[in-house]
Amino acid sequence: MGLEVYKTEIIKAVIVEFLRRGLDKVYSKEIEEWKKYIREQKFAIKLDKQMKDEIERFTEDIKLWTVLELKEFICPDLLK
């Protein structure tokens, strides 16, 4: 636990010095790009989870289909 306290204090000191030197203005473009990257990464993780859930739901639904329904879904032209 002591190591975590030191780590937090070091990060605080680095941020204070970063702001004091005005580097937040110098690197504002890079900071905004990093924030955008993090937002997109979080969105991608959320989207992946939604897609997996949808695939699992579809897989469960398709198990209940009859042979005729499967044929219609896979190749509807065969039934004409």
Secondary structure, DSSP 4 states (H G I P E B T S, - for coil): -HHHHHHHHHHHHHHHHHHHTTHHHHTHHHHHHHHHHHHHHHHHHHHHHHHHHHHHHHHHHHTT--HHHHHHHH-GGGG-
